[in-house]
């Protein structure tokens, strides 16, 4: 008896449409994730720059003589820095300020809090460092 040979089946139109749809959905997710990752990368770069500026400002304040005017009680405004941490006058991306509280937490000590602010995607962001100087 002769054997009947089966012809290999090709993909049907419905199978091709379903697999194409799944591929498009998967690619849309990858593109959306890539955009979100790029935004987060920019935010992290700004955070690293702000922390660098805050640390530089704090180190500068800690090296001052105790009777320096920049260490008097109250709020102080500092210089601006560009995106990579260089001084840029009054127009840089990062604005610095600090507050000094004398006698806190004990007599003879000073609490220094440095705040660095910047604008990112229409909102104001900030980072803070605080220390106590005796």
C-alpha positions in Angstrom: 0.0 0.0 0.0 1.4 3.3 -0.9 2.2 5.7 1.9 0.6 9.1 1.9 3.0 11.9 2.4 1.8 14.8 4.5 2.7 18.2 3.3 4.4 20.4 5.8 1.9 23.0 7.1 2.6 26.6 6.6 1.7 29.3 9.1 -1.8 30.5 8.9 -2.8 34.1 8.6 -4.3 34.1 12.2 -1.0 32.8 13.7 1.0 35.4 11.8 -1.3 38.2 13.0 -1.1 37.0 16.7 2.6 36.6 16.7 3.1 40.0 15.0 0.8 41.7 17.7 2.8 40.1 20.5 6.0 41.3 19.0 4.7 44.9 18.7 3.5 44.9 22.3 6.9 43.6 23.5 8.8 46.2 21.5 6.5 49.0 22.8 7.4 47.9 26.4 11.1 47.9 25.6 10.9 51.4 24.1 9.0 52.7 27.1 11.5 51.2 29.5 14.4 52.7 27.6 12.8 56.2 27.8 12.2 55.8 31.6 15.8 54.5 32.1 17.2 57.6 30.2 15.1 60.0 32.5 16.4 58.2 35.6 20.0 58.4 34.4 19.7 62.1 34.0 18.2 62.5 37.5 21.0 60.4 39.0 23.6 62.5 37.2 22.0 65.6 38.8 21.9 64.0 42.2 25.6 63.1 42.0 26.4 66.7 40.9 24.3 68.1 43.8 26.0 65.9 46.4 29.4 66.9 45.1 28.5 70.6 45.4 27.1 70.1 48.9 30.2 68.2 50.0 32.5 70.9 48.6 30.5 73.7 50.3 30.5 71.8 53.6 34.2 71.2 53.4 34.8 74.9 52.7 32.7 75.9 55.7 34.5 73.4 58.0 37.9 74.9 57.1 36.9 78.4 58.0 38.0 80.1 61.2 35.2 80.1 63.9 34.8 83.9 63.8 34.3 84.0 60.0 31.1 85.8 58.9 30.0 82.8 56.9 29.6 80.9 60.1 27.5 83.4 62.0 24.0 82.3 63.2 21.3 82.3 60.6 20.8 81.6 56.9 23.4 82.3 54.3 23.3 82.2 50.5 26.2 80.8 48.6 27.4 80.7 45.0 25.9 78.8 42.1 27.7 75.9 40.4 27.3 74.5 36.9 26.4 71.0 36.0 29.9 69.6 36.5 30.5 71.4 39.8 32.4 74.5 38.7 31.7 77.9 40.2 29.4 79.9 37.8 28.4 83.1 39.6 24.7 83.6 40.0 23.4 81.6 37.0 24.6 78.0 37.5 22.4 75.0 37.8 23.0 74.3 41.5 22.3 77.0 44.0 23.9 76.7 47.5 22.7 77.9 50.9 23.4 77.0 54.4 22.1 77.6 57.9 24.2 77.9 61.0 22.7 77.3 64.5 25.0 78.2 67.4 24.7 76.3 70.7 22.9 73.4 69.1 23.0 70.7 70.3 25.3 71.9 73.1 27.0 75.1 74.2 30.1 75.9 72.0 28.9 73.8 69.1 27.4 74.9 65.8 25.1 72.9 63.6 25.7 73.6 59.9 23.2 72.4 57.3 24.1 72.9 53.6 21.2 72.8 51.0 21.8 72.5 47.3 18.7 73.1 45.0 18.2 72.8 41.3 15.4 72.6 38.7 14.6 69.4 37.0 11.6 68.8 34.7 9.7 71.9 36.0 10.2 70.9 39.7 12.7 72.1 42.3 14.9 69.3 43.8 17.2 69.6 46.7 19.8 67.7 48.7 20.9 68.4 52.3 24.0 67.7 54.4 24.2 68.4 58.1 27.1 68.3 60.5 28.0 69.6 64.0 31.2 71.7 64.4 32.7 72.3 67.8 
